[in-house]
């Protein structure tokens, strides 16, 4: 399984921006899906954004229009650009990779994002 390491989290005021990075230990070129999930205190982990193959990315309704997922196959890295951040975006953000549609997913350890004034 590929190892995933997230970075880029931190504290930001409402309306601000952050860019998360997910570095993979191996090639992501042929991976079926790469995505970002988040988990807020007391809540279940939820999908934020994902890319399946080279299809158009999927976004949760809560982040659509504010977040952008992208990947750089040459750098084996997936990004999550987060703009117009809101306090409800506060959570631990996890990177996820799925080698195939029925395969076991890999997860990173997560990076904390805190949005507050």
ZIRA-V221915 format. One record per helix or strand of 2 or more residues. SS is the DSSP state (2 for helix, 1 for strand). FROM is the first residue (numbers start at 1). TO is the last residue. If there is no record, write none. Layout:
SS & FROM & TO
SS & FROM & TO
This chain:
1 & 4 & 7
1 & 10 & 12
1 & 18 & 24
1 & 33 & 39
1 & 46 & 52
1 & 58 & 59
1 & 67 & 72
1 & 77 & 82
2 & 87 & 89
1 & 91 & 98
1 & 105 & 107
1 & 111 & 115
